[in-house]
């Protein structure tokens, strides 16, 4: 594979450096969910991190080697429109341009990121290239780039291993490991998705577009413009209240429910943090959420 060794122009360099205002002194994104941020700081400082990197590299080769070999890599010549969106998202979030491939998938609209800090890749299902608008695709790509910017990859891949391979290779012991170690990792994973929804929103810059991109994950081929989002969220709250006993099942999920993600994104969109990060003029006559209140409301929403 020939890598793009082109020297960036001065304007491109300045634009890429401007993304540093989205990150703290240690590189942790300022838009990160606070629990996500705290856990990553703790895990990344542990001596075991180097060992995890090596183990994940091996897992990537075993589990994804053929997947990567068969995928269609996105570059200037193949899916150039997606490549341009990827380039814009990488610049916005201040990360190197990640290897990204399009792949057929049993899941209609799927995107995921795997790897380590040294090598990572983004996979996008072919359906996304056809049925998402460019700005909706930008939210999805920005979300996946957010996992790279926030250095989620080692632990996200570990969650995937616990969920998909331990029981396959270790039988009952694997199921025990998955149910014990997997539980707190899934709790972190749900909060990391909130972080990356914010990254996607920072990339596409429009709340309605971000909401439509999330709605497509549950609506499939349906016209999401025919969905009343407020009514959808209200119906979800009613069903949750009626079926409150089943809410414990969410503790086993790696992603919050789509309605929760939309509501969490709405809170971020009307927060002081969002306007501080984007530099957009604050809306007149509207009280924005202080960061502490944003954190409290989002955490209340995300926990099962």
Backbone bond lengths (Angstrom), bond angles and torsions (degrees), N, CA, C in turn:
res aa  C-N    CA-C-N  psi(-1)  N-CA   C-N-CA  omega(-1)  CA-C   N-CA-C  phi
1 X - - - 1.470 - - 1.528 108.58 -
2 X 1.326 117.67 130.05 1.453 122.00 179.36 1.521 108.35 -94.10
3 X 1.326 116.65 121.64 1.458 120.62 -179.09 1.518 110.03 -85.95
4 X 1.315 116.15 151.50 1.453 122.73 179.66 1.526 108.74 -75.66
5 X 1.347 116.56 108.18 1.457 120.72 -176.87 1.528 111.55 -101.13
6 X 1.321 118.30 14.88 1.463 121.78 -177.44 1.517 110.82 -62.28
7 X 1.324 116.21 134.30 1.463 120.91 177.70 1.524 108.72 -75.41
8 X 1.346 118.16 129.06 1.465 119.07 -178.58 1.518 111.60 -68.20
9 X 1.322 116.38 149.84 1.451 120.46 174.38 1.524 109.68 -70.75
10 X 1.326 117.16 167.06 1.464 120.75 179.25 1.519 110.45 -60.14
11 X 1.336 116.81 -41.33 1.470 120.36 -179.51 1.522 110.63 -63.14
12 X 1.351 116.24 -41.07 1.464 119.94 179.31 1.519 110.74 -66.57
13 X 1.340 116.52 -38.81 1.472 120.03 179.53 1.522 110.55 -64.07
14 X 1.321 116.76 -44.66 1.462 120.32 179.62 1.518 110.55 -62.16
15 X 1.341 116.12 -41.60 1.463 119.95 179.61 1.527 111.07 -63.68
16 X 1.340 117.30 -41.23 1.462 119.85 -179.67 1.515 110.88 -67.92
17 X 1.337 117.67 -35.46 1.458 119.90 179.39 1.519 112.00 -72.16
18 X 1.329 117.18 -26.56 1.463 120.24 -178.10 1.512 111.75 -65.54
19 X 1.348 117.72 -19.06 1.457 120.17 179.13 1.519 112.06 -70.08
20 X 1.348 117.91 -13.25 1.459 119.96 -177.20 1.519 111.87 -62.87
21 X 1.335 118.05 -21.05 1.462 119.22 179.28 1.527 111.92 -69.65
22 X 1.353 117.17 -11.32 1.462 120.84 176.99 1.522 111.93 -84.83
23 X 1.349 117.65 -8.54 1.452 121.42 -174.36 1.522 111.66 -120.74
24 X 1.334 115.55 150.81 1.450 121.61 175.32 1.517 111.03 -78.67
25 X 1.354 118.06 179.78 1.467 121.55 -177.91 1.523 114.01 -58.51
26 X 1.352 117.35 -30.29 1.469 120.27 -179.55 1.517 112.59 -94.07
27 X 1.341 117.16 8.34 1.457 121.26 178.46 1.509 114.73 90.43
28 X 1.359 117.92 -5.45 1.465 120.79 178.75 1.523 109.27 -70.82
29 X 1.342 118.74 130.17 1.463 120.04 -179.58 1.525 112.26 -60.04
30 X 1.313 116.00 136.67 1.465 120.98 178.44 1.526 111.69 -70.75
31 X 1.345 116.85 -16.04 1.455 120.14 -179.96 1.521 111.88 -91.20
32 X 1.335 118.37 3.75 1.461 121.70 -176.14 1.522 111.40 -66.68
33 X 1.337 115.90 142.91 1.460 120.95 170.23 1.531 106.99 -57.92
34 X 1.345 119.10 135.80 1.470 120.55 -173.52 1.521 114.58 -58.86
35 X 1.337 118.42 -36.15 1.466 120.08 177.96 1.523 110.02 -68.38
36 X 1.321 116.82 -41.46 1.459 122.26 175.85 1.525 109.53 -57.38
37 X 1.329 116.77 -47.40 1.463 122.07 -178.57 1.529 110.97 -61.98
38 X 1.323 117.50 -46.31 1.463 121.79 -176.88 1.524 111.29 -64.41
39 X 1.323 116.57 -43.75 1.466 120.04 -178.46 1.525 110.51 -66.31
40 X 1.326 117.51 -41.82 1.460 119.22 -179.69 1.518 111.51 -65.13
41 X 1.326 117.14 -39.20 1.468 119.59 176.99 1.531 110.25 -60.37
42 X 1.308 116.51 -42.02 1.463 121.36 -178.54 1.521 111.18 -67.80
43 X 1.337 116.39 -47.41 1.460 120.16 -176.95 1.524 112.11 -68.65
44 X 1.325 116.51 -41.38 1.457 119.54 -175.56 1.525 113.02 -69.74
45 X 1.332 116.98 -18.46 1.454 119.84 179.46 1.524 112.12 -88.79
46 X 1.325 117.08 -5.54 1.456 120.71 -175.67 1.528 110.95 -81.10
47 X 1.353 117.88 144.82 1.476 120.47 178.52 1.520 112.71 -61.23
48 X 1.337 116.81 -22.68 1.461 119.73 -176.57 1.521 112.24 -70.37
49 X 1.332 117.64 -12.06 1.459 120.84 -175.18 1.538 111.88 -59.92
50 X 1.325 117.63 -42.13 1.465 120.27 -179.47 1.523 110.72 -62.00
51 X 1.323 116.41 -41.31 1.463 120.47 178.70 1.516 110.81 -64.46
52 X 1.341 116.94 -39.05 1.457 120.79 178.84 1.525 110.73 -62.90
53 X 1.334 116.61 -42.30 1.463 120.26 179.32 1.524 111.17 -56.85
54 X 1.328 116.22 -45.62 1.460 120.48 -179.54 1.527 111.03 -64.60
55 X 1.334 115.70 -41.99 1.469 119.32 -179.46 1.526 110.89 -65.39
56 X 1.341 116.66 -41.51 1.464 120.54 -179.37 1.525 110.79 -65.78
57 X 1.337 117.23 -38.00 1.467 119.82 176.26 1.534 110.87 -56.25
58 X 1.335 115.44 -43.49 1.468 120.13 179.45 1.521 110.90 -65.30
59 X 1.331 116.08 -43.09 1.460 120.60 179.80 1.525 111.13 -62.07
60 X 1.333 116.76 -42.21 1.469 120.87 178.84 1.525 110.05 -59.48
61 X 1.349 116.94 -43.60 1.458 120.00 -179.66 1.527 111.47 -63.30
62 X 1.346 116.35 -41.73 1.466 120.53 -177.19 1.524 111.74 -72.42
63 X 1.331 116.03 -49.04 1.463 120.85 -171.37 1.525 113.64 -85.68
64 X 1.348 117.40 -29.13 1.459 119.60 -172.80 1.522 113.78 -120.04
65 X 1.339 117.87 1.94 1.465 119.76 -176.54 1.516 112.72 -56.25
66 X 1.330 117.40 -53.59 1.464 121.10 -179.92 1.525 111.43 -68.31
67 X 1.320 116.11 -34.26 1.463 120.90 177.95 1.533 109.52 -59.49
68 X 1.342 115.94 -46.50 1.459 119.98 179.41 1.523 111.19 -67.17
69 X 1.337 116.34 -38.16 1.464 119.74 -178.74 1.522 111.68 -64.64
70 X 1.334 117.30 -34.27 1.463 121.33 -176.30 1.521 113.61 -90.25
71 X 1.320 117.52 -12.30 1.463 120.67 -176.92 1.521 112.09 -72.55
72 X 1.337 115.58 160.98 1.465 122.03 178.14 1.530 107.34 -101.10
73 X 1.316 116.89 108.70 1.452 120.13 -176.50 1.527 110.77 -72.63
74 X 1.305 114.44 136.66 1.463 121.99 -177.72 1.520 108.60 -89.28
75 X 1.328 116.58 124.22 1.460 120.97 177.62 1.528 108.69 -149.46
76 X 1.346 115.95 -163.74 1.467 118.91 -176.16 1.524 112.83 -64.11
77 X 1.338 117.96 -24.44 1.459 121.13 -176.37 1.520 113.29 -99.89
78 X 1.316 117.16 -25.11 1.463 121.98 -177.73 1.525 108.89 -115.36
79 X 1.323 117.02 121.00 1.462 122.70 -172.71 1.536 110.63 50.41
80 X 1.345 117.32 57.21 1.473 119.51 -175.83 1.527 113.29 -61.42
81 X 1.337 118.07 -29.80 1.465 119.48 178.58 1.523 110.82 -65.58
82 X 1.355 116.69 -43.01 1.464 119.94 176.70 1.524 110.94 -66.07
83 X 1.317 116.08 -36.33 1.465 120.17 178.50 1.528 110.49 -60.54
84 X 1.325 116.30 -41.23 1.459 120.09 179.99 1.530 110.75 -65.37
85 X 1.349 116.44 -41.10 1.465 119.72 176.62 1.531 110.78 -62.97
86 X 1.317 116.29 -41.93 1.461 121.19 178.20 1.523 110.60 -61.02
87 X 1.308 115.88 -43.28 1.457 121.52 179.55 1.527 110.54 -61.36
88 X 1.327 116.44 -43.90 1.467 120.57 179.99 1.525 111.45 -64.68
89 X 1.330 116.88 -41.65 1.471 120.36 179.90 1.529 110.85 -65.46
90 X 1.333 116.63 -41.96 1.463 120.15 179.81 1.523 110.49 -62.01
91 X 1.330 116.93 -40.33 1.461 120.27 178.37 1.520 111.15 -66.78
92 X 1.330 116.46 -43.16 1.468 120.05 -179.42 1.520 111.24 -58.96
93 X 1.330 116.70 -42.97 1.466 121.10 -174.86 1.528 112.96 -92.32
94 X 1.338 116.98 -3.24 1.456 120.32 174.68 1.510 114.50 71.72
95 X 1.350 117.08 41.01 1.468 120.85 178.87 1.526 109.48 -122.69
96 X 1.344 117.76 158.49 1.467 119.28 172.76 1.525 110.06 -63.95
97 X 1.310 115.80 154.39 1.463 120.39 179.37 1.526 109.39 -63.19
98 X 1.343 118.65 116.16 1.468 119.56 -176.20 1.526 112.11 -80.86
99 X 1.336 116.36 152.44 1.457 120.54 171.25 1.525 107.53 -65.99
100 X 1.313 115.91 130.39 1.460 121.29 -176.78 1.516 108.85 -136.82
101 X 1.332 116.21 137.46 1.454 119.78 -179.90 1.518 111.45 -134.24
102 X 1.303 115.19 150.58 1.462 122.05 173.53 1.519 107.35 -97.08
103 X 1.332 115.92 142.58 1.457 119.83 -175.04 1.513 109.32 -150.13
104 X 1.322 116.17 145.26 1.450 120.28 172.08 1.520 108.65 -67.38
105 X 1.326 116.76 147.25 1.461 119.51 -175.35 1.513 109.84 -149.31
106 X 1.346 115.43 146.68 1.457 119.80 174.46 1.525 110.32 -68.22
107 X 1.341 116.55 -24.71 1.464 121.30 175.84 1.511 107.45 -89.54
108 X 1.332 116.79 124.21 1.453 121.76 -171.84 1.520 112.70 -55.20
109 X 1.320 117.25 -55.11 1.460 121.92 -179.41 1.523 107.83 -119.02
110 X 1.312 116.13 100.48 1.453 119.99 -176.67 1.519 110.26 -134.75
111 X 1.317 115.78 139.98 1.459 121.00 170.84 1.520 107.15 -143.86
112 X 1.319 116.66 139.79 1.452 119.58 176.14 1.523 109.19 -150.28
113 X 1.330 114.32 162.42 1.454 122.12 -179.99 1.518 108.20 -127.45
114 X 1.320 117.36 139.58 1.467 120.83 179.42 1.522 108.87 -145.69
115 X 1.337 115.24 164.40 1.454 120.05 177.23 1.512 112.26 126.97
116 X 1.323 115.20 -153.49 1.462 122.74 177.50 1.528 107.70 -129.15
117 X 1.340 115.87 -179.55 1.465 118.69 177.69 1.530 111.18 -64.10
118 X 1.341 116.70 -29.00 1.459 120.11 -178.16 1.527 111.73 -79.29
119 X 1.321 117.46 -38.70 1.462 120.28 177.31 1.521 109.40 -140.42
120 X 1.312 115.23 124.04 1.464 120.62 178.38 1.519 108.92 -138.80
121 X 1.315 115.35 160.12 1.459 119.60 176.35 1.528 108.73 -144.59
122 X 1.320 114.87 153.50 1.455 122.93 175.66 1.519 107.65 -112.68
123 X 1.318 116.60 134.64 1.456 121.73 175.94 1.525 108.79 -115.41
124 X 1.321 115.41 132.48 1.463 121.93 -179.38 1.521 108.51 -124.58
125 X 1.320 117.32 129.15 1.460 119.61 179.33 1.527 110.11 -69.29
126 X 1.317 114.77 150.09 1.461 120.17 -177.31 1.526 111.28 -60.17
127 X 1.342 117.66 -29.77 1.456 120.58 -179.55 1.509 112.97 -60.38
128 X 1.332 116.49 -34.00 1.463 119.30 -179.25 1.516 111.16 -65.73
129 X 1.339 117.34 -33.96 1.457 120.11 -178.26 1.527 111.49 -68.26
130 X 1.324 117.67 -20.56 1.466 120.73 -174.95 1.531 113.08 -102.88
131 X 1.331 118.15 -37.57 1.465 120.57 -168.32 1.521 114.78 -105.84
132 X 1.322 118.80 -10.66 1.456 121.01 176.76 1.524 109.48 -95.32
133 X 1.326 116.51 142.14 1.458 119.41 172.55 1.529 108.32 -68.26
134 X 1.348 118.11 161.93 1.467 119.09 179.87 1.526 113.29 -55.27
135 X 1.334 117.67 -40.59 1.463 119.46 -178.40 1.525 111.71 -73.35
136 X 1.333 117.06 -33.89 1.469 119.75 174.73 1.525 110.12 -65.43
137 X 1.330 116.08 -42.32 1.463 120.10 176.75 1.525 110.39 -62.68
138 X 1.324 116.21 -32.85 1.470 120.10 178.85 1.528 110.85 -65.72
139 X 1.332 117.10 -36.67 1.470 119.71 175.28 1.523 110.03 -62.49
140 X 1.336 116.99 -46.33 1.468 121.10 -178.13 1.525 110.61 -63.21
141 X 1.329 116.40 -46.13 1.465 120.44 -179.83 1.525 109.84 -65.50
142 X 1.332 116.62 -40.66 1.465 120.46 178.12 1.520 111.51 -62.67
143 X 1.333 116.07 -38.70 1.469 120.47 176.49 1.528 109.83 -58.74
144 X 1.332 116.94 -47.91 1.467 119.98 -178.23 1.525 110.97 -67.67
145 X 1.322 117.90 -38.60 1.460 120.58 175.19 1.529 110.62 -62.61
146 X 1.340 116.39 -29.60 1.455 120.35 177.85 1.515 112.33 -61.63
147 X 1.342 117.28 -35.21 1.465 119.91 177.20 1.529 110.65 -62.98
148 X 1.331 116.03 -35.95 1.468 119.80 178.36 1.523 110.05 -72.13
149 X 1.342 116.67 -45.15 1.467 120.60 -179.14 1.526 111.45 -61.18
150 X 1.336 116.81 -36.87 1.465 121.48 -177.80 1.530 112.69 -87.42
151 X 1.331 116.66 -0.38 1.475 121.36 179.67 1.531 112.13 58.58
152 X 1.321 114.70 45.93 1.465 121.48 178.61 1.528 113.15 -84.15
153 X 1.327 117.96 -14.37 1.462 119.92 -156.77 1.516 114.34 -62.69
154 X 1.328 118.16 -45.78 1.459 119.82 -178.17 1.520 110.60 -57.79
155 X 1.333 116.31 -44.10 1.460 119.86 -174.87 1.528 111.75 -79.16
156 X 1.317 116.69 -31.51 1.465 118.98 174.35 1.526 110.50 -66.04
157 X 1.326 116.15 -42.02 1.456 119.03 177.61 1.522 110.34 -64.82
158 X 1.339 116.65 -35.81 1.467 120.54 176.91 1.525 110.74 -63.87
159 X 1.334 117.31 -40.84 1.467 120.59 175.54 1.522 109.70 -59.24
160 X 1.333 116.48 -44.12 1.463 120.49 -179.76 1.531 110.53 -61.82
161 X 1.322 116.54 -42.16 1.469 120.80 179.40 1.521 110.14 -61.73
162 X 1.328 116.60 -46.80 1.463 120.08 -179.15 1.524 111.38 -62.76
163 X 1.322 115.49 -35.65 1.463 119.15 -177.17 1.524 112.88 -79.17
164 X 1.342 117.38 -28.53 1.460 119.45 -168.35 1.523 116.16 -119.34
165 X 1.325 118.82 -23.32 1.465 117.90 -171.42 1.520 114.95 -120.29
166 X 1.333 118.66 -25.40 1.467 118.28 -175.60 1.521 111.51 -62.67
167 X 1.326 117.27 -43.57 1.465 118.36 179.90 1.522 111.28 -69.15
168 X 1.339 117.12 -30.38 1.461 120.54 179.79 1.527 111.10 -66.05
169 X 1.355 116.22 -41.83 1.455 119.67 -175.34 1.531 113.79 -95.18
170 X 1.327 116.94 -27.10 1.461 119.42 -174.02 1.513 114.04 -114.12
171 X 1.333 117.82 0.47 1.463 120.97 176.25 1.517 112.82 61.09
172 X 1.346 118.46 -135.05 1.470 121.66 -177.95 1.525 112.64 -58.01
173 X 1.339 117.42 -38.01 1.460 119.98 177.72 1.529 110.43 -62.22
174 X 1.320 116.07 -40.96 1.460 119.88 177.99 1.503 112.48 -62.66
175 X 1.337 116.71 -39.86 1.465 119.69 178.16 1.523 110.87 -65.31
176 X 1.335 116.75 -36.17 1.462 120.57 177.67 1.520 110.59 -65.53
177 X 1.337 116.67 -45.21 1.470 120.64 178.44 1.525 110.32 -61.27
178 X 1.345 116.02 -43.94 1.464 120.52 -178.86 1.517 111.69 -61.99
179 X 1.338 116.79 -40.19 1.468 119.84 -176.06 1.515 112.40 -76.40
180 X 1.346 118.40 -21.70 1.464 120.55 -179.03 1.531 111.07 -96.40
181 X 1.335 116.19 -63.97 1.463 119.51 178.85 1.520 110.94 -66.25
182 X 1.336 116.53 -32.20 1.460 119.81 -176.93 1.511 114.00 -68.24
183 X 1.325 117.62 -28.53 1.474 119.98 -174.44 1.533 111.99 -63.75
184 X 1.351 119.53 -53.56 1.467 118.15 178.35 1.525 113.05 -67.01
185 X 1.345 117.25 -31.25 1.460 118.74 177.88 1.521 111.27 -67.29
186 X 1.321 117.26 -36.79 1.470 119.69 176.85 1.533 110.44 -66.32
187 X 1.331 116.76 -37.87 1.472 120.07 177.77 1.523 109.77 -61.07
188 X 1.339 116.31 -42.16 1.461 119.10 176.13 1.525 110.45 -66.22
189 X 1.330 117.61 -42.69 1.465 120.89 -176.36 1.526 110.95 -58.31
190 X 1.331 117.18 -40.17 1.468 119.48 179.90 1.529 110.44 -61.45
191 X 1.309 116.99 -39.49 1.473 119.81 -179.94 1.527 111.35 -73.88
192 X 1.323 116.32 -31.06 1.465 118.72 177.10 1.522 111.37 -66.61
193 X 1.336 116.79 -29.64 1.467 119.64 177.11 1.533 110.83 -67.24
194 X 1.325 117.20 -33.28 1.464 120.64 175.46 1.523 109.80 -63.39
195 X 1.334 116.43 -43.99 1.463 120.79 176.18 1.521 110.74 -54.86
196 X 1.336 116.58 -45.55 1.460 120.04 -173.32 1.526 112.70 -78.89
197 X 1.328 117.68 -26.36 1.464 118.85 169.75 1.525 109.67 -61.69
198 X 1.324 116.03 -38.23 1.471 119.48 176.92 1.518 110.73 -65.22
199 X 1.333 116.89 -39.35 1.468 120.03 177.27 1.529 110.40 -61.74
200 X 1.342 116.77 -44.71 1.461 120.21 178.12 1.513 111.98 -61.03
201 X 1.338 115.46 -39.48 1.465 120.41 179.98 1.532 110.89 -67.82
202 X 1.323 116.93 -38.54 1.463 120.09 176.93 1.523 110.49 -63.99
203 X 1.327 116.68 -31.38 1.468 120.30 179.99 1.525 112.25 -75.76
204 X 1.332 117.76 -44.37 1.473 119.00 -176.49 1.527 112.07 -87.81
205 X 1.333 117.95 -28.83 1.458 121.56 169.57 1.507 116.37 76.51
206 X 1.328 119.30 11.97 1.456 120.42 -178.15 1.525 109.24 -141.46
207 X 1.333 117.02 123.68 1.461 121.07 -173.90 1.522 111.68 -64.59
208 X 1.316 118.38 -43.36 1.467 120.76 -178.54 1.528 110.78 -61.70
209 X 1.321 116.10 -38.62 1.463 119.92 177.99 1.522 110.70 -65.38
210 X 1.328 116.52 -43.63 1.469 120.79 178.47 1.519 110.59 -61.25
211 X 1.324 116.97 -41.38 1.465 120.67 179.15 1.522 111.17 -64.65
212 X 1.337 117.00 -42.58 1.473 119.99 179.74 1.522 110.77 -63.14
213 X 1.328 116.78 -39.75 1.464 119.85 179.50 1.527 110.76 -61.94
214 X 1.323 117.44 -41.31 1.465 120.89 178.02 1.526 111.23 -69.57
215 X 1.326 117.23 -38.81 1.466 120.55 -179.98 1.526 111.74 -63.12
216 X 1.330 117.52 -33.43 1.465 119.84 -179.11 1.530 111.48 -62.83
217 X 1.324 116.54 -23.66 1.461 119.50 179.28 1.528 111.87 -67.57
218 X 1.337 117.24 -23.68 1.466 120.54 177.96 1.518 112.03 -109.89
219 X 1.339 117.73 -21.35 1.465 120.80 -175.75 1.523 112.79 -90.02
220 X 1.340 117.65 -18.93 1.456 119.56 179.91 1.516 112.16 63.14
221 X 1.340 116.07 -127.95 1.465 120.90 -177.51 1.523 112.99 -77.42
222 X 1.320 118.31 -9.00 1.469 120.91 -176.81 1.528 110.90 -63.49
223 X 1.316 115.05 153.25 1.462 121.60 178.57 1.528 108.46 -76.85
224 X 1.319 117.12 106.89 1.466 119.74 -175.73 1.527 112.05 -68.36
225 X 1.320 117.39 -18.63 1.467 119.33 176.61 1.526 111.49 -68.38
226 X 1.343 116.77 -14.57 1.459 120.90 176.99 1.537 111.88 -88.00
227 X 1.317 117.03 0.48 1.465 121.30 -178.74 1.517 109.80 -97.08
228 X 1.318 116.63 126.35 1.455 121.73 172.73 1.530 106.85 -82.94
229 X 1.314 116.79 106.86 1.463 120.78 -171.78 1.523 111.59 -64.10
230 X 1.331 116.80 -41.45 1.468 119.55 -179.88 1.526 110.81 -62.46
231 X 1.323 116.32 -40.95 1.465 119.87 179.05 1.529 109.89 -67.25
232 X 1.314 117.03 -40.27 1.463 121.70 177.90 1.531 110.67 -58.35
233 X 1.328 116.57 -44.95 1.465 120.32 -179.37 1.524 111.51 -67.90
234 X 1.322 116.27 -38.27 1.470 120.21 179.28 1.526 110.45 -65.58
235 X 1.327 117.09 -42.91 1.466 120.41 178.23 1.530 110.68 -62.67
236 X 1.319 116.56 -37.51 1.469 119.37 178.31 1.532 110.30 -63.10
237 X 1.331 116.67 -44.61 1.469 119.58 179.47 1.519 111.21 -61.80
238 X 1.322 116.84 -40.00 1.461 120.38 178.66 1.527 111.28 -63.18
239 X 1.333 115.84 -43.73 1.464 119.56 -179.90 1.521 111.38 -66.63
240 X 1.330 116.77 -37.22 1.457 120.23 178.06 1.522 111.62 -64.13
241 X 1.306 115.28 -39.37 1.468 119.44 179.03 1.531 110.48 -68.29
242 X 1.320 116.51 -40.03 1.461 121.00 -178.31 1.529 110.80 -70.44
243 X 1.348 115.85 -38.40 1.465 120.62 -178.62 1.534 110.12 -107.85
244 X 1.318 117.29 43.99 1.457 121.46 -173.27 1.523 112.80 -61.49
245 X 1.332 117.33 -27.84 1.468 120.43 -178.84 1.521 111.38 -62.99
246 X 1.327 116.74 -29.97 1.470 120.23 -176.24 1.531 112.76 -82.91
247 X 1.337 118.05 -3.22 1.461 120.04 -175.85 1.527 112.40 -63.80
248 X 1.345 117.89 -24.12 1.457 120.75 178.81 1.524 111.98 -60.78
249 X 1.346 116.76 -24.13 1.462 119.94 -179.29 1.524 111.76 -62.62
250 X 1.333 116.87 -26.58 1.455 119.93 -178.95 1.525 112.07 -64.84
251 X 1.337 117.57 -20.26 1.458 121.04 178.01 1.525 111.59 -65.07
252 X 1.335 117.55 -17.26 1.455 121.56 -179.18 1.531 112.04 -96.18
253 X 1.344 117.10 -0.99 1.454 121.08 -178.02 1.527 110.36 -90.27
254 X 1.329 116.11 152.23 1.464 121.16 174.66 1.521 111.84 -94.52
255 X 1.340 117.23 -12.50 1.461 122.15 178.97 1.532 109.51 -126.71
256 X 1.323 118.31 139.73 1.468 118.61 170.83 1.527 110.03 -64.92
257 X 1.321 116.32 157.57 1.459 120.47 175.70 1.530 109.74 -60.10
258 X 1.329 116.01 148.41 1.461 120.93 -177.19 1.536 112.35 -55.26
259 X 1.352 120.51 -44.24 1.470 118.77 177.95 1.529 112.39 -58.55
260 X 1.324 117.62 -38.07 1.468 120.08 178.00 1.527 110.92 -66.01
261 X 1.311 116.11 -38.13 1.465 119.26 179.45 1.529 110.86 -67.23
262 X 1.322 117.10 -38.23 1.461 120.03 177.93 1.525 110.13 -65.81
263 X 1.318 117.06 -44.54 1.467 119.45 -179.27 1.523 111.11 -66.29
264 X 1.324 117.49 -38.49 1.468 120.39 177.63 1.525 110.75 -64.54
265 X 1.333 116.91 -36.75 1.455 121.20 178.59 1.527 110.99 -69.39
266 X 1.315 116.97 -36.05 1.466 120.22 176.18 1.530 110.87 -62.80
267 X 1.328 116.53 -40.02 1.463 119.92 177.90 1.527 110.53 -63.36
268 X 1.326 116.71 -44.13 1.462 120.88 178.64 1.516 110.75 -61.68
269 X 1.333 117.32 -39.74 1.462 122.16 -176.58 1.531 112.07 -65.42
270 X 1.328 117.88 -25.52 1.474 119.55 178.56 1.534 111.57 -112.08
271 X 1.330 114.63 34.58 1.462 120.18 179.31 1.529 111.08 -107.71
272 X 1.332 114.62 157.88 1.460 119.81 173.97 1.525 110.56 -61.24
273 X 1.335 116.15 -36.12 1.454 120.78 -178.87 1.522 111.25 -59.13
274 X 1.336 117.40 -44.64 1.464 120.85 -178.68 1.525 110.84 -60.55
275 X 1.305 116.76 -45.64 1.467 119.69 -178.21 1.525 111.67 -72.12
276 X 1.328 117.59 -31.05 1.461 120.20 175.40 1.529 110.58 -65.77
277 X 1.330 116.94 -41.11 1.461 121.13 -177.01 1.521 112.67 -74.11
278 X 1.318 116.81 -36.99 1.467 120.12 -175.85 1.528 113.04 -88.94
279 X 1.338 117.03 -22.08 1.454 119.88 -176.03 1.513 113.98 73.79
280 X 1.335 116.80 10.35 1.463 119.78 178.08 1.531 109.92 -68.37
281 X 1.346 117.18 148.47 1.471 118.79 176.14 1.521 110.57 -64.18
282 X 1.315 116.51 135.52 1.462 120.07 -178.03 1.527 110.30 -70.74
283 X 1.333 116.73 138.42 1.472 119.19 -178.68 1.521 111.47 -64.38
284 X 1.313 114.90 134.73 1.468 119.53 -179.09 1.523 110.56 -71.44
285 X 1.318 115.64 139.55 1.455 121.26 175.85 1.511 114.70 75.37
286 X 1.336 118.38 8.53 1.463 121.18 -179.71 1.521 109.80 -117.77
287 X 1.325 116.45 130.55 1.453 121.47 177.97 1.518 109.27 -86.54
288 X 1.313 116.16 120.69 1.457 121.25 -178.98 1.528 110.31 -88.49
289 X 1.326 115.61 153.71 1.458 120.80 -178.96 1.527 110.77 -74.95
290 X 1.338 118.02 125.68 1.462 119.17 170.81 1.526 109.51 -64.15
291 X 1.323 116.83 157.06 1.460 119.64 -174.08 1.526 111.99 -61.16
292 X 1.323 117.92 -38.27 1.464 119.58 -179.64 1.530 111.21 -62.65
293 X 1.330 116.36 -40.37 1.457 119.89 178.91 1.528 110.94 -70.89
294 X 1.327 116.61 -37.77 1.467 120.58 174.91 1.523 109.94 -58.00
295 X 1.323 116.63 -47.21 1.466 120.47 -179.74 1.524 111.83 -60.82
296 X 1.323 115.87 -42.43 1.475 120.26 -177.77 1.522 110.91 -64.83
297 X 1.325 116.66 -46.55 1.461 120.44 -176.88 1.533 111.66 -67.80
298 X 1.329 116.88 -40.39 1.461 119.81 -179.35 1.525 110.30 -68.07
299 X 1.329 116.91 -42.43 1.468 119.25 -179.96 1.524 110.86 -64.21
300 X 1.317 116.91 -39.18 1.457 121.39 177.01 1.518 110.57 -61.18
301 X 1.297 116.47 -33.82 1.457 121.59 -178.09 1.525 112.03 -78.92
302 X 1.330 117.98 -38.00 1.461 121.86 -171.37 1.521 112.24 -80.51
303 X 1.296 117.56 -34.09 1.470 118.11 -177.15 1.527 109.41 -66.79
304 X 1.362 118.03 145.92 1.466 121.02 -177.49 1.519 112.31 -61.17
